[in-house]
């Protein structure tokens, strides 16, 4: 089974032969690279870039990060001897449920109760759903395409 993924705009695509450990990393570099509270990552084996070339940022003297220069999607965390993919860039992120947290000492304290937060009120959820139906996505679909963007 080939595991595929890529960036939001479709300029960069990849396939991997298999995935390893999935985790969420709380280090400050991952927080900044993902623009989020943590970085969800999964180790990848047999990784091949099938469309485009990722841009590289050397986030330290020991590792670097790959991303799409066109849309900014974080794609990789790389180091000598290994590469981890951003779980959200997988076409099927459900293939990589995190099983560990790393750099826990750096976590944002408020993330502890994140999933106990209440959902928005039903009237707001309905308004959000109505607004969402008006959105026309320019995002690459979660599968391989011969050409992207589609020819008009």
URBEL-V659167 format. One record per pair of residues at least 24 apart in sequence whose ideal C-beta (glycine too) atoms are under 7 Angstrom apart, sorted by sequence separation. I is the first residue (numbers start at 0). J is the second residue. D is the distance in whole Angstrom. If there is no record, write none. Layout:
# URBEL-V659167
i: (I | I)
j: (J | J)
d: (D | D)
This chain:
# URBEL-V659167
i: (18 | 18 | 19 | 32 | 17 | 15 | 16 | 17 | 15 | 16 | 15 | 28 | 15 | 28 | 32 | 13 | 14 | 13 | 13 | 14 | 13 | 40 | 46 | 12 | 12 | 11 | 12 | 42 | 43 | 11 | 33 | 43 | 10 | 32 | 42 | 43 | 11 | 41 | 40 | 41 | 40 | 40 | 41 | 39 | 40 | 39 | 39 | 90 | 90 | 41 | 11 | 10 | 39 | 8 | 10 | 6 | 8 | 8 | 7 | 11 | 6 | 7 | 21 | 6 | 6 | 15 | 37 | 36 | 21 | 23 | 36 | 21 | 22 | 25 | 18 | 21 | 22 | 26 | 18 | 21 | 22 | 23 | 24 | 25 | 20 | 22 | 24 | 25 | 27 | 20 | 22 | 26 | 4 | 25 | 25 | 6 | 5 | 4 | 4 | 4 | 2 | 3 | 2 | 9 | 7 | 8 | 7 | 5 | 9 | 9 | 9 | 3)
j: (42 | 43 | 44 | 58 | 44 | 43 | 44 | 45 | 44 | 45 | 45 | 58 | 46 | 59 | 64 | 46 | 47 | 47 | 48 | 49 | 49 | 76 | 82 | 49 | 50 | 50 | 51 | 81 | 82 | 51 | 73 | 83 | 51 | 73 | 83 | 84 | 53 | 83 | 83 | 84 | 84 | 85 | 86 | 85 | 86 | 86 | 87 | 141 | 142 | 95 | 67 | 67 | 97 | 67 | 69 | 67 | 69 | 70 | 70 | 74 | 70 | 72 | 86 | 72 | 74 | 84 | 106 | 107 | 95 | 97 | 110 | 96 | 97 | 100 | 94 | 97 | 98 | 102 | 95 | 98 | 99 | 100 | 101 | 102 | 98 | 100 | 102 | 103 | 105 | 99 | 101 | 105 | 84 | 105 | 106 | 88 | 88 | 88 | 89 | 90 | 89 | 90 | 94 | 139 | 138 | 139 | 139 | 139 | 144 | 147 | 148 | 143)
d: (7 | 6 | 6 | 7 | 5 | 4 | 6 | 6 | 7 | 3 | 6 | 5 | 5 | 7 | 5 | 6 | 5 | 6 | 5 | 6 | 6 | 5 | 6 | 5 | 4 | 6 | 7 | 6 | 5 | 4 | 5 | 7 | 5 | 5 | 5 | 5 | 6 | 6 | 4 | 6 | 7 | 6 | 5 | 7 | 7 | 4 | 6 | 4 | 6 | 4 | 5 | 6 | 6 | 6 | 5 | 4 | 5 | 4 | 5 | 6 | 5 | 5 | 6 | 4 | 6 | 7 | 7 | 5 | 4 | 5 | 5 | 6 | 5 | 6 | 6 | 5 | 7 | 4 | 6 | 6 | 4 | 5 | 5 | 5 | 6 | 6 | 6 | 6 | 6 | 7 | 5 | 5 | 7 | 5 | 4 | 7 | 6 | 5 | 4 | 5 | 7 | 5 | 6 | 3 | 5 | 6 | 7 | 6 | 7 | 4 | 7 | 6)
